[in-house]
């Protein structure tokens, strides 16, 4: 079923409100007194109409958010594969500036986008998503440790963290 555009839907609601108002006015004019039942039905009809408009607008906002998320989302399996390949192909240099730059590049290119897609990872991998998210978090910590150790000049510690990172990457499926 095709959804109505917001402007058409709002227009229909406005027409509905006018019809309800006219019915209430006709009922009020038809009776000799404008009694409590007419007042209650009038108030109820107005409240229902406005509530429907508010609910519909919230639905449209949620739909727009979902569309934006889908447009900005990444393909998780492909990104994970590229991430693993990048780590596996990375040869840790003895030049600390190269190590720092490469770790930062990997973090920005793969881990930051993946960390913003937890819901998509859950939808893609189901129960296995917890392991993937935890391994990604550990990989991020290790990359930060590599970067920090290289920055401080402790290349041995950077190498140990790099070796540990390669083991964590093997756990990603």
N, C-alpha and C positions, 0 to 999 in steps of 0.2 A: 504494500500500500504506500502510495506516495504521500509524503508529508506536505502540509501547506506551508507556504512561506510565512514568516512572522507577521508581515504587514497584512496579508490576507486573513490570517488567523485573528489578529487584533481587530481588524475591521469587522469580521463576523461576530466577535464578542461585543463590539460596540453596538452593532445592529441588534444583537440578542438583548443587550441591556435596554435599548430603546423599546423593543417589543415588550419586554417584561414591564417596563415602566408604563407603557401605554395600556397594557392589560390591567395593571394595578389602578391606573387612573380611571379607566372605563368601569372597573369593578366598584371603585369608590363613588363614581358619579351615578352608577346604576342603583346603588343602595342609598337609602335616605340618610344614613349616617356613616361616617368614616370610622368604623369601629376598630377595636383592638386587633381583630383577626386580619383585617386589611393592612394595618400598619406592620404587623409581624411578617406577613407574607411579602410586603414591599421590602422591608429591611433584609429579610432572608434572601430574596432574589438579588438584591444589590450586592450583598456580601458574597454570595456564591459566584456571581459574575466577576467581581474584582479578584476573588481568590483564584479563580480559574486563570485569569490573565497573569497573575503573579506566578502561579505554578508553571504555566507554559513558558514564561520568560526565563525561569530558572532552568527548565529543561533545555531550552535553547542555549543558554550560557554553558551548561554542562556539556552539551553536544559540541559546542564550539571548542571547549577546552580539550575534549577527547580528540577532535580533529587536529588541533594544534599539536598535541602530544604525538599522534600518529605521524604527522608530517615531519616532526623533529626527531622521531625515533630512528635508531640505527638497527641494522640487521645483526642481531646478537651472535648467531653462529659464525657468520663471516668475520665479525670484529674479533671474536675470541680466537678464531683460527689465525688471523693476521697478527694478533697480539702474541700468540705462542710462537709463530714463525719468526717474528721480530726478535723475541728474546732468545730463541734458539740460534739465530744467525748472528746475534750480537757478540762480538769478540771484545772483551773488556780490555781497554787500552790502559797503558801505564800513565798516560797523560790525564791528570785529574780534570782539566777543563773539558776534555772530550767526554769523559765519563759523566760529568755533571750535566753537560748539554744533552747527551744521549738519554740519560735517565729522565731528565725533564721533558724531553721530546716524547718519550714513550708514555710518560704519565699523562701529558696533555692530549696525545693522540688517541690513546686507548682507555686508560683507567678512568679519567674524568668523565668521558661520555658514558662508559659502562656503569659508573657509580650513580649516574643520574637516571638509569634505566632499570632500577630494581623491579618495578612492577612488570615491565616487559620481560625481564629475565624470569620472573616467577611464572608469567603466562607461557613462556616458551619452554621452560624446563620442568615445570611442576615441582615435584618433591625434591628433585636434584638441584633446584635453584639455591637452596640454602648452602650446599657445599660450594657451588660456583661463587656465590656472593662472598662467602668466607675466604675462599682461595684468592679472589680478587682483592679483598681487603688485605690479606697477608702479602700478596704481591705488591700492593701499593706501599705497605710499610717497608718491605724489603727494598723497593726502589728508592724510597726516601732515605733509608739507612745507607744504601750505596752512595747516594748523592751527598749525604752528610759526611760520611767517612772520607769520600774523595775530597770534599771541600776542606776538611781538616787535615788532609794529607795522609790519612791512614789507608793506603791502597790495599794492604793485606786484609783489613776488615771489609773494605769494599769488595774484594775478591771473594771472601767467605760469604758475604751477603748475596753476591751474584750467584755463587754455586747453590745457595739455598733457594734463591729465586727460580733457578732452572728446575729444581726438584718440585717446587710448588706449581710451576707451569705444567709439569707433566700430569698433575692431578686434575687439571681442567679437562673436561670431556667435551 
